[in-house]
Amino acid sequence: MCRGKIIITLNVLYLCGCYNLTPILHYPYIEASDISLASEILKLTLAEDYLTVQADFIFSGDVEEARHMTFPIAKPGNIAQDFFVTIASFDTIAKISRDARNNDNNAILQLLNKSEKIIKWHAISTEPSTSGLLPVSPAVEHYDIFIPQDSHRSQYLLMRVKYKQTGKHIFKYILSSGAYWHGSINYLRVEIYDTQYKLAHAKVENQFAHHRQGPKMFWQFENLEPQHDVIMELK
């Protein structure tokens, strides 16, 4: 018999009473009131039978605290390969902070495009997980992401997620999981690179590309509460 003992599993926090276990939704599956998603810059590159994903997230709020996040890998593709997560150095965050406060998304984009040369990235811990308790689009797998506490961070946190996913005919990327952060996504940019011209059509938030330049197409949104996945259907 237990008396008020708290048991934490990977997905559920249980309060153990005298006779039963009562499940309680546990962060990150509920909206966090102290952190929001200021920007998400998503680059998707299509090849013959695989999709390469690079997703940059800029979080604002109480980002000094340690965080446990969950990242879904969308069906119908296969499980992720080379899943890797990094966070940016303090110097980069200081630059991001100035641009973010000024709502200068173009400056942030330019910085991220040069990131391999000027941003110092630090790898953080990840591990395969199970699905969350709140509804999202179907996922083939999930990853837990563990961001350590850092008292030197500013108001912002820059995190990069990279992986490759093999599949056939249709690829998806789940945007709706971002809706569980406090408020809307302040700025979302999605870029799809179809260098082999294998793409029949693509939609973001159920919209066709806002702009297209050769093999590159992109979408931009502000103050978005995602309702739909990114969908790419091959020829």
C-alpha atoms as one frame of an Amber mdcrd trajectory, in Angstrom:
protein
   0.000   0.000   0.000   1.296   3.476  -0.851   0.534   6.852   0.690   0.659
   9.802  -1.670   3.727   8.528  -3.467   4.533  10.156  -6.829   5.541   7.802
  -9.632   6.923   9.315 -12.835   7.017   7.214 -15.967   8.171   8.341 -19.419
   4.738   9.601 -20.452   2.494   9.769 -17.395   2.672  11.149 -13.875   0.684
   8.942 -11.480  -0.494   9.943  -8.019  -0.636   6.731  -6.058  -3.513   6.574
  -3.597  -4.356   3.735  -1.289  -6.144   1.611  -3.851  -5.552   2.906  -7.348
  -3.311   4.841  -9.703  -4.728   8.004 -11.258  -3.052   9.150 -14.496  -2.318
  12.860 -14.825  -1.182  14.530 -18.047   2.472  15.358 -17.688   4.614  17.960
 -19.471   5.400  18.103 -22.410   2.005  16.746 -23.468   0.148  19.770 -22.117
   0.670  23.408 -23.018   3.522  25.048 -21.105   2.500  28.483 -19.844   6.035
  29.846 -19.453   7.534  29.180 -22.886   6.390  29.932 -26.438   7.592  29.128
 -29.951   8.832  32.391 -31.415   9.978  30.906 -34.748  10.186  27.626 -36.595
  12.307  27.427 -39.744  11.778  24.123 -41.514  13.878  22.881 -44.450  12.783
  19.687 -46.195  14.853  18.156 -49.000  13.345  15.410 -51.157  15.270  12.681
 -52.959  14.244   9.497 -54.735  13.124   7.576 -51.668  13.980   9.673 -48.625
  13.341  13.015 -46.962  15.986  15.059 -45.136  14.644  17.277 -42.350  16.263
  20.265 -40.668  14.037  22.108 -38.204  15.242  25.189 -36.310  13.176  26.250
 -33.297  13.520  29.533 -31.422  11.781  29.374 -28.048  11.176  32.408 -25.864
  10.302  32.734 -22.207  11.741  30.890 -19.220  14.304  28.985 -21.276  16.980
  28.714 -18.570  15.134  25.822 -16.939  15.782  22.203 -17.891  13.209  21.011
 -20.423  11.831  17.675 -21.579  10.334  17.830 -25.067   8.866  15.191 -27.347
   9.327  15.145 -31.128   7.056  13.004 -33.378   8.181  11.380 -36.645   5.218
  11.320 -39.029   3.692   8.351 -40.789   3.564   6.949 -43.471   7.369   7.185
 -43.679   9.725   4.832 -41.877  11.476   5.450 -38.570  14.017   8.267 -38.482
  17.662   7.747 -39.322  20.502   9.770 -37.773  18.161  11.699 -35.446  20.306
  14.446 -33.912  19.518  17.522 -31.804  21.749  20.486 -30.985  21.367  23.818
 -29.215  23.265  26.987 -30.089  26.007  28.677 -28.110  25.422  31.705 -25.899
  26.995  34.118 -28.437  24.525  33.019 -31.097  21.616  33.324 -28.701  22.606
  36.910 -27.917  22.391  37.739 -31.641  19.111  35.851 -32.037  17.711  37.693
 -29.019  18.330  41.116 -30.543  16.750  40.167 -33.863  13.828  38.355 -32.258
  13.003  41.302 -30.016  12.938  43.477 -33.145  10.797  40.904 -35.011  13.544
  40.818 -37.665  12.832  37.414 -39.220  14.995  38.154 -42.270  18.038  38.710
 -40.058  17.362  35.445 -38.245  17.061  33.605 -41.571  20.375  35.030 -42.778
  22.069  33.953 -39.563  20.682  30.419 -39.764  21.703  30.103 -43.430  25.295
  30.801 -42.381  25.015  28.629 -39.318  27.555  25.963 -40.216  30.283  28.613
 -40.267  29.370  30.990 -37.456  27.133  29.143 -34.979  28.643  26.863 -32.371
  26.280  23.935 -31.813  26.253  21.637 -28.793  24.688  18.161 -28.940  22.067
  17.270 -26.327  20.588  13.976 -25.182  17.747  12.232 -27.005  16.172   8.786
 -26.810  13.286   6.931 -28.483   9.999   7.388 -26.670   6.314   6.555 -26.952
   3.413   8.713 -28.050   1.993  11.517 -25.942  -1.453  11.592 -24.421  -2.900
  14.495 -26.365  -3.973  13.974 -29.986  -1.502  14.654 -32.786  -1.273  13.245
 -36.285  -0.251   9.583 -36.601   3.453   9.070 -35.905   5.713   6.121 -36.617
   7.834   6.946 -33.547   8.639   9.689 -31.039  11.856  11.006 -29.515  12.370
  12.506 -26.085  14.656  15.559 -26.117  16.357  16.614 -22.873  17.553  20.224
 -22.693  19.824  20.840 -19.686  19.459  23.799 -17.367  21.632  26.776 -18.314
  21.694  29.968 -16.245  23.683  31.792 -18.975  20.931  31.725 -21.589  19.032
  34.842 -22.452  15.298  34.994 -23.042  15.669  32.780 -26.119  16.745  29.227
 -26.960  17.773  28.048 -30.432  17.409  24.312 -31.049  18.059  22.359 -34.262
  16.599  18.927 -35.065  17.971  16.906 -38.003  17.120  13.472 -39.348  16.516
  11.463 -42.510  13.378   9.429 -43.225  12.938   6.853 -45.969   9.573   6.108
 -47.553   7.518   5.896 -50.719   4.941   8.113 -52.428   4.006  10.345 -49.458
   6.056  12.119 -46.783   4.677  14.176 -43.912   5.982  16.461 -41.173   3.844
  17.045 -38.086   3.322  20.732 -37.333   0.390  20.364 -34.965   2.614  19.281
 -32.064   3.805  22.892 -31.917   0.301  23.903 -30.865   1.056  22.600 -27.364
   3.409  25.485 -26.620   1.885  28.570 -25.078   0.080  30.606 -27.721   0.658
  30.478 -31.457   3.852  30.100 -33.498   4.912  33.695 -33.982   6.690  32.984
 -37.287   6.795  29.816 -39.403   8.760  29.360 -42.605   8.722  26.080 -44.521
  11.125  25.458 -47.413  10.930  22.370 -49.627  13.777  21.521 -51.991  12.738
  19.245 -54.857  16.092  19.070 -56.623  15.184  15.942 -58.615  11.682  17.224
 -59.468  10.020  14.175 -57.937   7.260  16.136 -56.223   3.686  15.989 -57.552
   2.342  18.485 -55.022   2.969  19.821 -51.527   0.821  21.612 -48.957   1.474
  23.396 -45.682  -1.562  24.146 -43.528  -3.605  22.872 -46.495  -2.155  25.612
 -48.739  -0.065  25.269 -51.876   3.318  27.024 -52.024   3.269  30.764 -51.435
   6.330  31.185 -53.662   8.401  28.962 -55.962  11.856  29.447 -57.466  13.002
  26.485 -59.562  13.256  23.413 -57.318  12.646  25.481 -54.147   9.201  26.336
 -52.798   8.352  28.038 -49.553   5.574  29.166 -47.236   5.488  31.841 -44.527
   2.966  32.268 -41.720   2.622  34.534 -38.706   0.742  33.896 -35.457  -0.157
  30.380 -36.547  -1.927  27.671 -34.536  -1.150  24.641 -36.753  -4.085  22.469
 -37.766  -2.578  20.423 -40.607   0.617  18.515 -41.415   3.133  19.341 -44.104
   2.248  16.901 -46.887   4.485  15.986 -49.834   3.255  13.581 -52.485   5.682
  12.209 -55.048   4.942  11.578 -58.724
